[in-house]
Amino acid sequence: MRPRPILAALAAAALAVLPAAPALADGDDAAAQRAATAQRAAADGAAAFTIEDPRIKESSGLAASRTHPGVYWTHNDSDDGPYVYAVDSRTGRTVATVTLSGIETRDVEAISLGPDGSLYVGDIGDNFGGRWKEVWIYRFAEPKTLKDTTVTPTRYTVRYEDGPRDAESLMVHPKTGRVYIVSKKRSGPGALYAAPEKLSASGVNVFRKTADIDTWATDGAFSPDGTRLVVRGYFDAIEYRWRDGRPEEIGRPSVPLQRQGESVTFAPDGRTLMYGTEGKRSSVQPVVLQGDLLPDAAAKQRDDAKGGGASRGGPDGGDGDDRTRTIALGAGTLAVAAVLVLGVRRVVRRR
């Protein structure tokens, strides 16, 4: 007899004799809960969406609007021009295009929103691995009305204390307003660079190295409360606790598999990372944070909503007992099936 039918039959028998894992919630309740969660996520701008604008082919940065709920600011990589787009995450459509007057962009790679309500656009890319001695940051006030408009941004000239660097990550701290850049490994070990406390529009702003960043950084973002910093690469991400102006690594959040992972920002709820990618009709994917990866303000809101902290389950406050039983039963099922499979293989080999 061929071994595969035997294996299939025995595996099916093993699954049949084991008790079924208990459901985490009744069907109707679970469906209602999922619908309510999805509705809240969409309202908060924390749900997945697709950028529908055919002009946006190389979305390279993301910033969640604080003025317009559900709206994300983005821009193309090189070869597009001085444009910034406001995308409504509920529809994926562009609801405003901002043209930056008086500048000629070279390699725009990042965008961040400061505590003063200004958008900071980082023309900081250098595909030649450090050929350009200077790069630039453009700042303009986030428009109060979503419509096509032209603005004249403030332009800041940037140099690094240890020479030119290729970079794609620019972050503005939401409390102090200080600007940071993370260099890419293309031009040496990745590192975090801090701007002077106040940027100068008339002189050169020298960014100084403050920490090593061990990833091929394509974007970074501070949490809305300023207690966490996330830096992503193409396939990974690192999260840091931000303490006294320095990062302390605390973990590695999940990263969705994307065509060319280029951007990341926190959703306004502070609980969710939004990951973007380049390409036509590119998708923006959410990842909900758990445990220590939750920013302080989001963790406090969660604990307050539960009346002083999660007394059951894991960091997401779910029913830990049910989940543990489910995992244990699933592991038991796999273990029994594995034993049967190994036994049959031995029998087959002997035959």
C-alpha positions as CSV (number, residue, x, y, z in Angstrom):
1,M,0.0,0.0,0.0
2,R,1.3,3.5,-0.7
3,P,2.3,5.4,2.4
4,R,0.4,8.7,1.7
5,P,-3.1,7.3,2.1
6,I,-2.0,5.7,5.3
7,L,-0.6,8.9,6.7
8,A,-3.7,10.9,5.7
9,A,-6.0,8.4,7.3
10,L,-4.1,8.2,10.6
11,A,-3.8,12.0,10.8
12,A,-7.5,12.3,10.2
13,A,-8.1,9.7,12.9
14,A,-5.9,11.6,15.4
15,L,-7.8,14.8,14.7
16,A,-11.1,13.1,15.2
17,V,-10.3,11.6,18.6
18,L,-8.9,14.7,20.1
19,P,-11.4,17.2,21.8
20,A,-12.2,20.2,19.7
21,A,-10.6,23.5,20.9
22,P,-13.2,25.8,22.6
23,A,-14.3,28.8,20.6
24,L,-13.1,32.1,21.9
25,A,-16.5,33.7,21.4
26,D,-19.9,32.8,20.1
27,G,-20.2,33.1,16.3
28,D,-22.6,36.1,16.3
29,D,-20.7,37.9,19.1
30,A,-17.3,37.3,17.5
31,A,-18.6,38.6,14.1
32,A,-20.1,41.7,15.8
33,Q,-16.9,42.3,17.7
34,R,-14.8,42.1,14.5
35,A,-17.2,44.5,12.7
36,A,-17.1,47.0,15.6
37,T,-13.3,46.8,15.7
38,A,-13.0,47.3,12.0
39,Q,-15.4,50.2,12.2
40,R,-13.3,51.9,14.9
41,A,-10.1,51.2,13.1
42,A,-11.5,52.8,9.9
43,A,-12.7,55.9,11.9
44,D,-9.3,56.2,13.6
45,G,-7.4,55.8,10.3
46,A,-5.9,52.5,11.5
47,A,-7.4,50.1,8.9
48,A,-5.7,48.8,5.8
49,F,-6.2,50.8,2.6
50,T,-4.9,51.0,-1.0
51,I,-3.6,54.2,-2.5
52,E,-5.7,54.6,-5.6
53,D,-4.0,57.7,-7.2
54,P,-2.2,56.6,-10.4
55,R,0.3,59.5,-9.8
56,I,1.6,57.9,-6.6
57,K,3.8,55.2,-7.9
58,E,6.6,55.3,-5.4
59,S,5.1,56.2,-2.0
60,S,8.1,56.6,0.1
61,G,6.9,58.2,3.3
62,L,3.8,58.4,5.5
63,A,2.5,60.8,8.1
64,A,-0.9,60.6,9.8
65,S,-2.7,63.9,9.9
66,R,-3.7,65.4,13.2
67,T,-6.1,67.9,11.7
68,H,-8.0,65.6,9.3
69,P,-9.0,62.3,10.8
70,G,-8.3,59.3,8.6
71,V,-6.0,61.2,6.2
72,Y,-2.3,60.3,5.6
73,W,0.2,62.5,3.9
74,T,2.6,60.8,1.4
75,H,4.9,61.6,-1.5
76,N,6.7,59.9,-4.3
77,D,10.4,59.1,-4.4
78,S,12.7,60.8,-6.9
79,D,11.6,61.9,-10.4
80,D,8.1,63.2,-9.4
81,G,8.5,66.8,-8.5
82,P,7.7,69.0,-5.5
83,Y,4.3,67.4,-4.6
84,V,2.8,66.1,-1.4
85,Y,-0.5,64.2,-1.4
86,A,-3.2,63.9,1.2
87,V,-4.8,60.4,0.9
88,D,-8.1,59.5,2.6
89,S,-7.6,56.1,4.1
90,R,-11.4,55.4,4.0
91,T,-11.4,55.5,0.2
92,G,-7.8,55.4,-0.8
93,R,-8.4,58.6,-2.9
94,T,-6.2,61.7,-2.9
95,V,-8.2,64.6,-1.4
96,A,-5.5,67.3,-1.8
97,T,-2.2,67.9,-3.6
98,V,0.3,70.4,-2.2
99,T,2.8,71.8,-4.6
100,L,6.0,73.1,-3.0
101,S,7.0,76.3,-4.7
102,G,10.5,77.6,-5.3
103,I,12.4,74.3,-4.9
104,E,13.6,71.5,-7.1
105,T,13.5,68.2,-5.3
106,R,16.2,65.6,-5.7
107,D,15.4,62.5,-3.8
108,V,12.5,62.9,-1.4
109,E,12.3,60.0,1.1
110,A,10.4,60.9,4.2
111,I,7.7,63.0,5.8
112,S,6.9,63.8,9.4
113,L,4.4,66.0,11.3
114,G,5.8,68.2,14.0
115,P,4.2,69.5,17.2
116,D,3.8,73.0,15.7
117,G,1.4,71.5,13.1
118,S,4.0,71.7,10.3
119,L,4.8,69.0,7.9
120,Y,8.6,68.3,7.4
121,V,9.6,66.7,4.1
122,G,13.0,65.1,3.9
123,D,14.9,65.5,0.6
124,I,17.6,63.3,2.1
125,G,18.1,60.3,-0.2
126,D,21.4,59.7,-1.8
127,N,21.5,56.7,-4.1
128,F,25.2,57.2,-4.7
129,G,26.0,56.3,-1.1
130,G,27.1,59.7,0.1
131,R,28.0,61.8,-2.9
132,W,26.1,64.9,-1.9
133,K,27.6,67.0,0.8
134,E,24.3,68.6,1.6
135,V,20.7,67.5,1.7
136,W,17.5,69.5,2.6
137,I,14.4,69.5,4.7
138,Y,11.3,71.5,3.7
139,R,8.7,72.7,6.3
140,F,5.2,74.0,5.7
141,A,2.1,74.3,7.8
142,E,-0.4,71.4,7.4
143,P,-3.3,72.9,5.4
144,K,-6.5,73.4,7.4
145,T,-8.6,72.8,4.3
146,L,-8.1,69.8,2.1
147,K,-7.9,71.2,-1.4
148,D,-5.2,71.5,-4.1
149,T,-2.8,74.4,-3.1
150,T,0.6,75.8,-3.6
151,V,2.9,76.8,-0.7
152,T,6.3,78.2,-0.3
153,P,8.1,76.0,2.3
154,T,11.0,77.0,4.6
155,R,14.1,75.2,3.4
156,Y,16.8,73.9,5.8
157,T,20.2,72.8,4.7
158,V,21.6,69.7,6.4
159,R,25.0,68.2,6.8
160,Y,26.2,65.3,8.9
161,E,29.1,65.7,11.3
162,D,30.9,62.6,10.0
163,G,30.4,63.3,6.3
164,P,27.7,62.5,3.7
165,R,25.2,59.8,4.3
166,D,22.4,58.1,2.4
167,A,19.2,58.3,4.4
168,E,15.5,57.6,4.0
169,S,14.1,58.2,7.5
170,L,13.2,61.6,9.0
171,M,11.3,61.9,12.3
172,V,10.2,65.0,14.3
173,H,9.6,64.4,18.0
174,P,5.9,65.2,18.7
175,K,6.8,66.9,22.1
176,T,10.1,68.6,21.7
177,G,10.0,69.3,17.9
178,R,13.5,68.2,17.5
179,V,14.3,66.6,14.1
180,Y,16.1,63.3,13.7
181,I,17.4,61.3,10.7
182,V,18.4,57.7,10.5
183,S,21.1,56.9,7.9
184,K,21.0,53.8,5.7
185,K,23.6,51.1,5.8
186,R,24.6,51.8,2.2
187,S,27.0,54.5,3.5
188,G,28.3,52.8,6.6
189,P,26.7,51.5,9.8
190,G,23.1,52.8,10.2
191,A,22.9,55.5,12.8
192,L,20.5,58.0,14.4
193,Y,21.5,61.7,13.9
194,A,20.0,64.6,15.9
195,A,19.5,68.1,14.6
196,P,20.3,71.2,16.6
197,E,17.5,72.0,19.0
198,K,16.3,74.6,16.6
199,L,16.7,74.4,12.9
200,S,18.2,77.4,11.1
201,A,16.9,78.5,7.7
202,S,19.9,80.8,7.0
203,G,22.8,78.6,7.9
204,V,23.9,74.9,7.7
205,N,22.3,72.5,10.3
206,V,24.9,69.9,11.4
207,F,23.3,66.7,12.5
208,R,25.3,64.8,15.1
209,K,25.3,61.0,15.6
210,T,23.6,59.9,18.9
211,A,23.1,56.1,18.5
212,D,23.7,53.1,16.2
213,I,20.6,51.7,14.4
214,D,21.1,48.1,13.3
215,T,18.8,47.8,10.3
216,W,18.7,48.8,6.6
217,A,16.5,51.7,7.5
218,T,13.9,52.9,5.0
219,D,11.7,55.0,7.3
220,G,11.0,55.8,11.0
221,A,8.4,57.4,13.2
222,F,7.7,58.5,16.7
223,S,4.6,57.5,18.5
224,P,2.0,60.3,19.1
225,D,3.0,60.5,22.8
226,G,6.8,60.6,22.0
227,T,7.6,57.5,24.1
228,R,8.4,55.1,21.3
229,L,10.5,55.2,18.1
230,V,10.1,52.7,15.3
231,V,12.6,52.3,12.5
232,R,11.7,49.9,9.7
233,G,13.7,48.2,7.0
234,Y,12.5,46.3,3.9
235,F,11.7,43.2,5.9
236,D,12.1,44.1,9.6
237,A,11.6,46.8,12.2
238,I,13.0,47.8,15.5
239,E,11.1,49.6,18.3
240,Y,12.8,51.7,20.9
241,R,11.7,53.3,24.2
242,W,12.5,57.0,23.9
243,R,14.1,58.2,27.1
244,D,15.9,61.5,27.6
245,G,16.5,61.9,23.9
246,R,18.0,58.5,23.4
247,P,16.6,55.2,22.1
248,E,16.6,52.0,24.1
249,E,15.7,48.9,22.0
250,I,12.7,47.0,23.4
251,G,11.6,44.7,20.6
252,R,10.9,44.0,17.0
253,P,7.3,44.5,15.8
254,S,5.9,42.5,13.0
255,V,6.3,43.7,9.5
256,P,3.9,42.7,6.7
257,L,5.3,41.1,3.5
258,Q,5.3,44.0,1.0
259,R,6.6,44.6,-2.5
260,Q,9.2,47.2,-1.4
261,G,8.6,48.3,2.2
262,E,9.4,52.0,2.3
263,S,7.4,53.7,4.9
264,V,6.0,53.5,8.4
265,T,4.0,55.8,10.7
266,F,1.9,55.4,13.8
267,A,-1.9,55.7,13.4
268,P,-3.5,58.4,15.5
269,D,-4.6,55.8,18.1
270,G,-1.0,55.1,19.0
271,R,-1.7,51.4,19.1
272,T,-1.1,50.7,15.5
273,L,1.8,50.9,13.0
274,M,0.9,51.6,9.4
275,Y,3.3,50.2,6.9
276,G,3.5,51.4,3.3
277,T,5.2,50.2,0.1
278,E,6.1,51.5,-3.3
279,G,4.3,50.6,-6.5
280,K,1.1,51.4,-8.3
281,R,-2.0,50.9,-6.1
282,S,0.2,50.2,-3.2
283,S,-1.3,49.0,0.1
284,V,-0.9,50.4,3.6
285,Q,-1.1,47.6,6.2
286,P,-1.7,48.0,9.9
287,V,0.0,46.1,12.7
288,V,-1.4,46.3,16.2
289,L,1.2,46.7,18.9
290,Q,1.1,44.6,22.1
291,G,2.9,44.6,25.5
292,D,6.0,46.8,25.9
293,L,5.7,47.9,22.3
294,L,2.6,49.9,23.1
295,P,3.4,53.6,23.7
296,D,2.9,54.7,27.3
297,A,-0.3,56.7,26.5
298,A,-1.9,53.9,24.6
299,A,-1.1,51.4,27.3
300,K,-2.6,53.6,30.0
301,Q,-5.8,54.1,27.9
302,R,-6.0,50.3,27.6
303,D,-5.5,49.8,31.3
304,D,-8.0,52.5,32.3
305,A,-10.6,51.0,30.0
306,K,-10.2,47.7,31.9
307,G,-10.5,49.3,35.3
308,G,-6.8,49.4,36.3
309,G,-5.0,46.9,34.2
310,A,-5.4,43.6,32.5
311,S,-6.0,40.9,35.1
312,R,-6.5,38.1,32.6
313,G,-4.8,37.0,29.5
314,G,-1.9,38.5,27.6
315,P,-0.9,42.0,26.8
316,D,-3.9,42.6,24.6
317,G,-6.3,41.8,27.5
318,G,-8.0,38.8,25.9
319,D,-9.1,35.7,27.7
320,G,-5.8,34.2,28.5
321,D,-7.3,30.9,29.8
322,D,-9.2,30.2,26.6
323,R,-6.3,31.1,24.4
324,T,-4.0,28.9,26.5
325,R,-6.4,26.0,26.2
326,T,-6.7,26.5,22.5
327,I,-3.0,26.6,22.0
328,A,-2.4,23.6,24.2
329,L,-5.1,21.5,22.4
330,G,-3.7,22.6,19.0
331,A,-0.2,21.6,20.1
332,G,-1.5,18.2,21.4
333,T,-3.2,17.6,18.1
334,L,0.0,18.2,16.2
335,A,2.1,16.1,18.6
336,V,-0.2,13.1,18.2
337,A,-0.3,13.4,14.4
338,A,3.5,13.7,14.3
339,V,3.9,10.6,16.4
340,L,1.6,8.6,14.1
341,V,3.3,9.9,11.0
342,L,6.8,9.0,12.3
343,G,5.5,5.5,13.2
344,V,4.0,4.9,9.7
345,R,7.2,6.1,8.1
346,R,9.2,3.5,10.0
347,V,6.7,0.8,9.0
348,V,7.0,1.9,5.3
349,R,10.8,1.9,5.4
350,R,10.8,-1.6,6.9
351,R,8.5,-2.8,4.0
